[in-house]
Amino acid sequence: MTEENKIKVIFLCTGNSARSQMAEAFLRKYGGEKFEAYSAGLEPKGINPYTIQVMDEIGISLERHQSKSVTEYLGKTHFTYLFTVCGHAEKNCPRTFLSSGIHTHWDFEDPAAFEGTDEGKLAKFREVRDQMEAKIQGWLEEQGI
């Protein structure tokens, strides 16, 4: 399938630092032949180092990823599917953007908000990573992929 024929999907969260980055990476891994995956944030903060670490642990590099603003795509790119992966993005994303494709909300806990030891933070990032991977795989199965 050529790049022009791929189905464009974007994952949105607040900072584009963890959840949406993980979702983009998993869709690239599991649906890359059929889908073109993107992610963005309402207030991009840079990719959280724990996100990079927990994805590296399972063999997925985020080396080419960067934290991006939703405004990079607003009015410029049409997405077939748009997923919000946090409540803040769901409530605050520009409505015109949310109505541009099939909009679905997946509410994942923000691992960066977890307070505790480094090991506790890593455990929370791993938990959200594993939930996101299962959600992406389940969604792809629903799509017949």
N, C-alpha and C positions, 0 to 999 in steps of 0.2 A: 504494500500500500504506500503510495507517495505521500509526502508531507501535506500536500494540498487536500488529500482525501481523508486525512486523519480527523477524528472527532476531537475538538478542542474542549478541554476541561480545566477549570480554574478552582483552586481551593483558597478561601479567604479566612484570615483570622486577624487579630488586632495587630500584632507585631511582625508577622511573617518570620518568626524566629524559631518556632518549634512545630506545632501541629500541622500547619499548612505546608511547611517544608517536608515533613515526614510523608504527608499524603501525596504530594507531588512526586516524591522519590519512589514511593510504593507503586503509584500508577505507572510511572516510567518503567519500573521493573516488571510488573505483571501484565500491563496492557499496552506497552510501548509500541507494538506493531499496529494497533488500531487507534490508539489515543495519543494526543499531544497534550502533555500535562504542564500546567502553570500553577504558580501560587503568588499571592500578594497579601499585603496587610494594609489596614487603615492607617497605622502609625508605625511604619517599618523601623525595626530596632537593630537589625543585624542578626545573624544566625547565632543562637545560643550555643556556647561551647559544649554543653551537655547533649544537645541535639546531634551535633557532629559526632561526639563520642559514641552515643548509643546506636547510631546508624552505622558507624564504622564497625562496631562489634558484630554486626550481622552482615558485613561485607558490602554495604552501600555507602559510597563516597558522596559527600555533599560538596566536594571540592569546586565544582562548577556552579554551584547554587549561590545566589545572593538574595538578600532581603530587598523586596520591591514594594512599591506603593501601588495601590489599586488604581491610582490616577494614570499609571503607565498604560493601562488597558482601557480605561473608561472612554467610550466613544470611538475606540480605535480597533478593537478586536471583538469579534462575535464569538461567544462561547456557546456550545451546545448544552453543556452542563456547568452549573455554578454551585459549588458547595461552600457553605459557611461552616466552619469547624469550631466556632466559639460563639457564645451568646452575645458578646459585645459586637462582633462583626455582623451578626444577624440583625441586631437592633439599629446599628449605625451606618451600615453600608448604604451608599446612595441607591434609592429605590429604582432609578432608571437602570442601574447596572444589574440589580437583582432580577429585573424583569426581562433581561435580554436572552435568557435561555431557560432550561429546566433547572429551577432553583430548589435545592434540598438543603436542609439544615441538619448537621450532625454536631451535637453538643459534646465536645470533649473537654475534660478537665485541663486547666492550664498547668503543665508541669513546672513552669518557671515560677509560679506563685507558691509552690511548696516551700515551706520553711523547715529547715532541719540541717542535719549533717550532710557532708558531701555524698556519703553513701546513700543516705535517705533521698537526696535529690536525684541521684542516679537511678535509684530504684523507681522513683515516680516517673522519670523520663522513660525508663524501660517499660513500665506499665502502660503508659500512654502510647508508646511506639507499638507495642504488641496489640493493643486495642485498635489502633489505626490500621495496622497491617491486616488484621482480621476483617475490619470494616471494608477496606478496599477489595480484598479477595471476595468477600460476600457480595459486594456490589457488582463486581465483574461477573460472578456466577449468575446473578440476576440478569445481567446483560447478555448471557449466553457465551461468555468468553472463557 
